[in-house]
Amino acid sequence: MKRGFGPRFRVMHWCIDRYLTEALAKMDLTASQGRIMGFIARQERPPCPRDIEEAFGLSHPSVSGTLSRLEKKEFIQCRPDRDDRRCKRIYILPKGAQCHERMIQEISQIEQQVVAGFSPEEEAVFTQLLDRAIRNMGGARASCDKEEDK
């Protein structure tokens, strides 16, 4: 059986990325800004720029520039930490919270579109197979559950 998964993965990624990029553009966000906004919104405690650097493997100047642009667009606000003045904490502003809710809705619509026409049983099998593929590649199912819960 000829597998040819690579091209299928790329096409699926491109399709999903196109929808996300269009949805984010309507909110005046780039894809990287959207990912960082999602990360900030999911944290129990307002994160520091270093948290973002570590989570995404980004340089300090990249994170600093992205946060600066998000702050100018009034999605977030950076304020000094009460206990450590060297650290700035990143807070989601009302506009950012609304944007995050819209992103969640857009992602939900994309996910529904991916499984359109699947029976409930097919959807369950698809989920199980994706989970197994993620584990096969060294990913953890628990990390997927955390993303879904937020």
C-alpha positions, 0 to 999 in steps of 0.5 A, a space after each residue: 500500500 502506497 502511503 503518501 502521508 506527507 503530501 496529505 499532512 501538508 495539504 491539510 495543514 495548508 487548508 487549516 492554516 488558510 482558514 485560520 489566517 483569514 479569521 485572524 486577519 479579520 481580527 487584525 492579528 497575524 498567525 504568530 500573534 494569534 498563537 501567542 494570544 491563545 497562550 496568554 489567555 490559557 495561562 492561570 497566572 499572567 505570563 512573563 515574556 520569558 514564558 512565551 520565549 520558552 513555550 514557543 522557542 522564540 528569541 527575546 527580540 521576537 517576543 518583545 516585538 510581538 508583545 509591543 504590537 499586541 499592546 499597540 492594538 490594545 489586545 494586551 497590557 504589560 505591567 511590572 510584576 508586584 514581586 519582581 520589578 524586573 519581570 513584566 506580566 502580560 494581561 489580556 485586555 477586554 478587546 483581547 478577551 473578545 478576540 480570544 473568544 472569537 478565535 475559539 469559535 473559529 477553531 471550533 468551526 474549522 474542526 467541525 468542517 474537518 469532520 463534516 460528513 463523519 458519523 459519530 463512530 468515524 469521528 471517534 476512530 479519527 480522534 483515536 488514530 490522530 492521538 496514536 499518531 501523535 504518540 508515535 511521533 513523541 507527542 503526548 495526548 495529555 497536551 492535546 487534552 489541555 488545549 481542548 479544555 481551554 
